[in-house]
Amino acid sequence: MSNEMKNSELPPKTCTIERLVTLPEDVEKVLAGEKTATRRNGRYADIGEIMELKGSKFIVENVYSQTLGELTDEHAKQEGFEDVEGYKNSILSIHPGMPWLPHMKVWVHEFRALED
């Protein structure tokens, strides 16, 4: 099963691409090539949209929904972590009191660096 969708099949964005990656440590992971995806509780970007971080450009290649229970260690590596547990601990430290519910849906935004 493919998670790939077209922009026309996606619900409206709930935020803007400028808010997709904002934490300084995440920005550094993206710039270093260690982070190639971001999960958010809403949709922040369209496929093909360009994100700019510190003068470097990244293109959003895929946007799809996923539940927290579907996360694998490979997904955590996309986020710049060794495994799901590391990613989970980071998210819960950023959002105190947030429950980690396997059925909770998030929006995955996958991106890659654009060559100048």
Backbone torsions as a table, in degrees:
resi	resn	phi	psi	omega
1	MET	NA	132.2	-179.8
2	SER	-98.1	139.2	176.6
3	ASN	-89.4	-5.2	-175.3
4	GLU	-65.3	134.2	178.4
5	MET	-130.4	162.8	172.8
6	LYS	-97.2	154.4	179.6
7	ASN	-53.5	-36.5	-177.9
8	SER	-67.1	-19.6	179.8
9	GLU	-92.6	-7.6	-176.8
10	LEU	-90.3	149.8	174.2
11	PRO	-69.5	167.4	179.2
12	PRO	-59.0	150.3	176.1
13	LYS	-65.1	147.0	178.4
14	THR	-105.0	-7.6	-179.6
15	CYS	-156.7	-176.5	-178.8
16	THR	-108.8	159.2	-177.8
17	ILE	-61.1	-26.8	179.1
18	GLU	-62.3	-21.0	-179.4
19	ARG	-99.1	3.1	-175.5
20	LEU	-64.7	-49.9	179.1
21	VAL	-126.5	110.9	-174.1
22	THR	-126.6	-27.6	-179.0
23	LEU	-67.8	131.7	-177.5
24	PRO	-52.0	-41.3	-179.6
25	GLU	-67.6	-32.4	176.5
26	ASP	-71.5	-40.7	177.1
27	VAL	-57.5	-45.5	179.8
28	GLU	-63.5	-38.6	177.3
29	LYS	-63.5	-40.9	178.2
30	VAL	-63.9	-47.6	-178.6
31	LEU	-62.0	-31.5	179.6
32	ALA	-84.7	-3.4	-179.4
33	GLY	80.1	12.4	-178.4
34	GLU	-90.4	-13.4	-178.5
35	LYS	-129.1	119.2	-177.5
36	THR	-123.0	8.9	177.5
37	ALA	-153.9	153.9	175.0
38	THR	-136.9	133.6	175.9
39	ARG	-104.3	132.9	-179.2
40	ARG	-134.0	161.1	179.5
41	ASN	-80.1	-3.5	175.6
42	GLY	-139.5	176.1	179.9
43	ARG	-94.8	121.3	-173.6
44	TYR	-107.5	-12.1	-174.6
45	ALA	-151.2	155.9	172.1
46	ASP	-96.5	154.7	172.9
47	ILE	-61.6	131.8	-178.9
48	GLY	93.0	-10.2	179.7
49	GLU	-73.4	150.2	-176.9
50	ILE	-104.5	130.8	174.4
51	MET	-108.0	135.9	178.0
52	GLU	-116.7	128.5	178.7
53	LEU	-129.8	116.7	177.6
54	LYS	49.2	42.1	176.9
55	GLY	85.5	-6.4	176.9
56	SER	-100.2	143.3	-177.2
57	LYS	-109.5	143.0	-179.4
58	PHE	-133.9	137.6	179.9
59	ILE	-104.5	135.6	176.9
60	VAL	-77.8	119.7	-176.7
61	GLU	-99.2	-24.0	-177.9
62	ASN	-155.6	144.3	176.1
63	VAL	-138.8	126.4	179.5
64	TYR	-157.6	162.8	178.4
65	SER	-94.8	155.7	-176.7
66	GLN	-156.3	151.1	174.2
67	THR	-93.9	155.9	177.8
68	LEU	-60.7	-31.1	178.6
69	GLY	-68.3	-18.1	179.1
70	GLU	-86.2	-9.5	-177.7
71	LEU	-61.8	135.7	175.7
72	THR	-116.9	170.7	175.8
73	ASP	-60.3	-33.1	178.1
74	GLU	-64.1	-40.6	175.9
75	HIS	-63.1	-41.5	179.0
76	ALA	-61.6	-36.7	177.8
77	LYS	-64.3	-37.1	175.2
78	GLN	-58.8	-31.9	-178.6
79	GLU	-85.1	-4.7	178.7
80	GLY	93.5	19.9	179.3
81	PHE	-120.1	159.1	-179.6
82	GLU	-69.3	-38.5	-174.8
83	ASP	-155.6	174.5	-178.0
84	VAL	-59.4	-40.1	-178.1
85	GLU	-60.6	-42.3	177.4
86	GLY	-63.7	-42.4	178.1
87	TYR	-64.4	-47.3	179.9
88	LYS	-57.5	-47.7	-180.0
89	ASN	-60.6	-39.1	178.7
90	SER	-65.0	-47.9	-179.3
91	ILE	-61.0	-45.2	-178.3
92	LEU	-68.0	-27.2	176.9
93	SER	-74.5	-28.9	178.9
94	ILE	-77.8	-33.5	-176.7
95	HIS	-119.4	75.6	-178.7
96	PRO	-56.3	135.6	178.4
97	GLY	86.0	-9.0	178.5
98	MET	-72.6	129.4	175.1
99	PRO	-79.0	149.9	174.4
100	TRP	-99.9	98.9	-175.4
101	LEU	-107.8	121.7	-178.0
102	PRO	-54.5	-29.4	-178.6
103	HIS	-87.2	-5.1	-179.9
104	MET	-66.1	129.4	179.9
105	LYS	-91.4	142.4	174.2
106	VAL	-130.4	162.6	175.6
107	TRP	-103.2	125.4	178.7
108	VAL	-94.5	130.3	176.3
109	HIS	-119.9	108.9	177.9
110	GLU	-98.2	138.2	-176.4
111	PHE	-144.3	165.7	176.4
112	ARG	-143.1	157.1	178.6
113	ALA	-67.3	142.9	172.7
114	LEU	-96.0	133.6	176.7
115	GLU	-77.3	141.6	-179.8
116	ASP	-73.6	NA	NA
